[in-house]
Amino acid sequence: MNNLDGILSLLIACIEIVLLINLLIFTEKNKENNLIYIIITLLAVYQLFEFLMCSLGMKSSAMAYLAFIDISFLPPLNFIFVFSFLKIESSLKNLIFLPALFFVVYYSFIIEKFLVVKCTVLYATYSYPLGTLYGLFYYLPLFVTFALLYRKLRSEEVQTGNLLKILITGHYFIIIPVVASFILFLLNLPGLVNSIESILCKFAFGYAISSSFFALNNKSKL
């Protein structure tokens, strides 16, 4: 094992924790900002898990499973966040959490099938069941939220356009690795495809920074 494996995860986790502390102190407490706090917390916790697995050798199936539980709630939370910001009302929107709950419960019966196959300085590679189905659940909400934000931007008034631009910029950081994963899948490169969740969470550091700028400028009351 390279003694630098996982070090980038620790660095990102520390920065995200600092971001979170600053947001809790300096931003207005409203629904969208509260969701940002949760999202950044989940991102930081995942990076800590990856540091523990890759740097400290804690590569048990249980640790990998807990890391996946953590990131499984990121797409639905982001979905709810965007719906709230765009003021899209739907009694069915909370159903977006059902796939995450399904995988959490299903995987809990087969935790031993989770494996940390490889660690590098930049990312970790996992092996786990239903990878393609999990990927579909994971990526689809991200595409939907990006499409909603982009459509809104084209018709939005100037005074809220800046917030939209900040969110869209943040979403580019998570859409790019998603698109890359589809290309890798078509090129039949499973090793890299199985690393995409880890890579996406590294790119999501850019999303965390953009979301922080959003929260600092988001003044709408609860």
C-alpha positions as a printed Julia matrix, in Angstrom:
222×3 Matrix{Float64}:
   0.0    0.0     0.0
   1.31   3.44   -0.92
   1.69   5.42    2.31
  -0.01   8.36    0.56
  -3.11   6.36   -0.32
  -6.15   8.15    1.07
  -4.25  11.33    1.95
  -6.25  13.38   -0.55
  -9.44  12.14    1.11
  -8.21  13.41    4.48
  -7.32  16.8     3.01
 -10.71  17.17    1.36
 -12.52  16.04    4.52
 -10.68  18.63    6.61
 -11.5   21.43    4.16
 -15.15  20.36    3.96
 -15.39  20.32    7.76
 -13.97  23.85    7.88
 -16.47  24.91    5.21
 -19.3   23.41    7.24
 -18.25  25.16   10.44
 -18.07  28.51    8.64
 -21.46  27.97    7.03
 -23.05  27.14   10.39
 -21.66  30.38   11.78
 -22.08  32.83    8.92
 -25.07  31.74    6.83
 -28.75  32.31    7.33
 -30.63  29.28    8.58
 -33.26  28.35    5.99
 -34.42  25.16    4.32
 -32.0   25.22    1.38
 -29.01  26.07    3.55
 -29.93  23.38    6.07
 -29.88  20.82    3.25
 -26.48  22.11    2.16
 -25.16  21.53    5.69
 -26.32  17.91    5.52
 -24.9   17.34    2.03
 -21.47  18.74    2.93
 -21.49  16.67    6.13
 -22.14  13.49    4.12
 -19.37  14.4     1.66
 -16.9   14.97    4.5
 -17.9   11.74    6.27
 -17.38   9.73    3.07
 -13.89  11.19    2.66
 -13.1   10.24    6.26
 -14.29   6.68    5.56
 -12.05   6.51    2.51
  -9.1    7.82    4.53
  -9.68   5.16    7.19
  -9.91   2.41    4.58
  -7.03   3.46    2.38
  -4.58   5.08    4.79
  -5.19   3.13    7.98
  -5.97  -0.22    6.34
  -9.51  -0.51    7.74
 -10.77  -2.23    4.58
 -13.5   -4.35    6.11
 -16.73  -5.03    4.24
 -18.6   -3.21    7.01
 -16.57  -0.03    6.45
 -17.2   -0.14    2.7
 -20.91  -0.7     3.35
 -21.09   2.28    5.73
 -19.34   4.46    3.14
 -21.96   3.45    0.57
 -24.8    4.16    2.98
 -23.36   7.63    3.42
 -23.16   8.51   -0.27
 -26.44   6.8    -1.19
 -28.39   9.71    0.28
 -26.5   12.42   -1.61
 -28.49  12.32   -4.91
 -31.95  12.35   -3.24
 -30.92  15.12   -0.85
 -29.6   17.17   -3.74
 -32.86  16.47   -5.59
 -34.92  17.78   -2.65
 -32.57  20.78   -2.31
 -33.04  21.8    -5.95
 -36.8   21.24   -5.79
 -36.96  23.47   -2.71
 -34.87  26.23   -4.29
 -36.92  26.17   -7.5
 -40.13  26.01   -5.44
 -41.36  22.92   -7.24
 -44.18  21.46   -5.2
 -44.93  17.75   -5.41
 -46.42  15.4    -2.86
 -44.38  12.58   -4.43
 -40.92  14.19   -4.23
 -39.96  12.34   -1.04
 -40.31   9.06   -2.93
 -36.87   9.86   -4.32
 -35.48   8.4    -1.07
 -36.99   4.95   -1.69
 -34.16   3.62   -3.91
 -31.57   4.67   -1.31
 -33.54   2.92    1.43
 -33.88  -0.17   -0.76
 -30.12  -0.43   -1.3
 -29.35   0.25    2.36
 -31.66  -2.59    3.43
 -30.72  -4.98    0.61
 -26.99  -4.5     1.05
 -27.31  -4.98    4.82
 -28.04  -8.67    4.16
 -24.94  -9.13    1.99
 -22.4   -6.83    3.62
 -19.66  -9.43    3.11
 -19.9   -8.9    -0.66
 -18.59  -5.35   -0.31
 -14.87  -5.26   -1.06
 -12.32  -2.47   -1.24
 -10.4   -3.76   -4.24
  -7.83  -1.01   -4.66
  -6.68   2.22   -3.07
  -4.72   5.02   -4.7
  -3.83   8.56   -3.73
  -6.76   9.84   -5.83
  -9.53   7.26   -5.45
 -10.67   3.85   -4.21
 -12.11   0.97   -6.21
 -14.94  -1.16   -4.87
 -16.65  -4.42   -5.73
 -20.32  -4.77   -4.79
 -23.53  -6.38   -6.13
 -26.03  -4.69   -8.47
 -23.47  -2.11   -9.52
 -25.26  -1.13  -12.74
 -28.63  -0.74  -11.01
 -27.05   1.24   -8.21
 -25.36   3.49  -10.75
 -28.68   4.15  -12.49
 -30.3    5.12   -9.2
 -27.31   7.27   -8.29
 -26.84   9.19  -11.52
 -30.4    9.75  -12.77
 -31.43  12.27  -10.05
 -28.23  14.22  -10.73
 -29.09  14.56  -14.41
 -32.66  15.57  -13.56
 -31.6   18.3   -11.14
 -29.01  19.64  -13.58
 -31.62  19.78  -16.36
 -34.1   21.58  -14.09
 -31.54  24.18  -13.05
 -30.39  24.79  -16.63
 -33.96  25.17  -17.9
 -34.75  27.58  -15.07
 -31.66  29.66  -15.77
 -32.75  30.32  -19.34
 -35.99  31.88  -18.13
 -34.95  33.27  -14.74
 -35.02  36.91  -13.69
 -31.7   38.66  -13.19
 -31.89  38.98   -9.4
 -31.89  35.22   -8.79
 -29.83  34.27  -11.8
 -26.55  34.47   -9.87
 -27.68  31.83   -7.39
 -28.71  29.59  -10.26
 -25.34  30.05  -11.94
 -23.59  29.09   -8.71
 -25.67  25.9    -8.46
 -25.16  24.98  -12.1
 -21.41  25.5   -11.73
 -21.46  23.16   -8.75
 -23.44  20.59  -10.69
 -20.84  20.54  -13.47
 -18.42  19.04  -10.95
 -20.74  16.07  -10.39
 -22.11  15.72  -13.92
 -18.68  15.46  -15.58
 -17.66  12.23  -13.77
 -21.16  10.81  -14.36
 -20.81  11.35  -18.11
 -17.3    9.9   -17.92
 -18.65   6.79  -16.21
 -21.07   6.13  -19.06
 -18.24   6.5   -21.57
 -16.06   4.12  -19.53
 -18.94   1.65  -19.35
 -19.33   1.75  -23.14
 -15.56   1.27  -23.5
 -15.79  -1.78  -21.21
 -13.39  -0.48  -18.56
 -14.97  -1.93  -15.4
 -12.05  -1.12  -13.13
 -12.5    2.6   -13.6
 -16.3    2.3   -13.58
 -16.11   0.66  -10.15
 -14.11   3.66   -8.94
 -16.61   6.25  -10.14
 -18.35   6.78   -6.79
 -15.0    7.59   -5.21
 -13.97   9.82   -8.12
 -17.35  11.57   -8.1
 -16.98  12.38   -4.4
 -13.58  13.93   -5.14
 -15.12  16.07   -7.89
 -17.97  16.89   -5.49
 -15.46  18.95   -3.52
 -16.08  21.58   -6.2
 -19.8   21.14   -5.59
 -19.24  21.68   -1.85
 -17.41  24.94   -2.52
 -20.1   26.16   -4.94
 -22.83  25.2    -2.47
 -21.0   27.15    0.21
 -21.03  30.26   -1.96
 -24.72  29.63   -2.59
 -25.47  29.37    1.14
 -23.55  32.57    1.9
 -25.69  34.43   -0.64
 -29.01  32.68   -0.02
 -31.06  35.05    2.12
 -34.57  33.65    1.66
 -36.25  32.97    4.98
 -37.84  29.68    6.03
